[in-house]
């Protein structure tokens, strides 16, 4: 059994949650863009991790457009270890989608009335739904995402960390090599998942999530929330 969400929140007000350390150079924020290509599931032989890869463009404002990879973690071990839930439709007045600027916007990871997400301190959905869900395999999560992206190219709002390998110091940098070899953008969004660990002290307001705009519905979105199983365990999983 897992404790009710309000009990989890009460406990975390005293010791909060441990943050997931972001790699050097990454910036937490939100991307508003349009998906232009769906590369589906991608397994890295270098890291032995699986991601779901999208290509997006932030067209609509400014003189130039920028392309971004959107890299969704769907498995990092040999067995299923990522939890994923979808909420359709997603309705929460605390997120005003119309106010999110086109392109990438860096967000301060501080307790404020801003856009930064924190599933514990400022819940936007019932976290129990994610915690109590079963880990899914990479193929299962990819199939779910295929339903949104294989035949449609929707607008998306993505919370996570921005990276840009275009200006790295070494030509041997893996991200830059991949961008050149696979003809993918050198910049992208990572960490599109819960970025805290239940029950430990740490930073706040840096969780990731994916919101997919419904066709011909300006303010109607599907929300997808992800976490690694090790981040949010039930009592049974702890034991």
C-alpha angles and dihedrals in degrees: 000000000000125000118255115268094252090056091050089051092049091052094047093053087074101042103005120193137303116251124230107244112243120219118259113279096024118128124203116229148103132285123205111192148128122261112236102170137024114207092175123202117005123187117201115216087194097060100014088231129129125222135177107231128207131173117218138178127210095216122156103069137052132019095282135037128220128212122218135190112226108209116191117190109230103162136000102171134053090259129048110287107155125088119207134181131177127208116201117210101018113206122178123140092207090074113062101192093188090064095057108106121233111258127022121327121189112226128205112240094225137112102271143120091267131113099269112122127233115170092198108037096037106019117200095179138014103285090200088073090063097039094049095046120101121249112259129214121249090254092052093051092043090053090052092050092045087064090064102036113026095077102017134053102206133178112261139195111208128189115200142086126312121221129181119195094178094095101037117142098238129055088214092065108133096224093051093046091051091049091053096042098044096033092237127143114274090223128064151141123269136171094051091166143071106307100196136076119227115247104018136097117256150112126316145216100040106105121137131223143160124234119188119200115228117238114271091356111108099194102026119102143172113223125211121191125190137187137166112252090239090061099059116023129175119229089260092053090048089055 
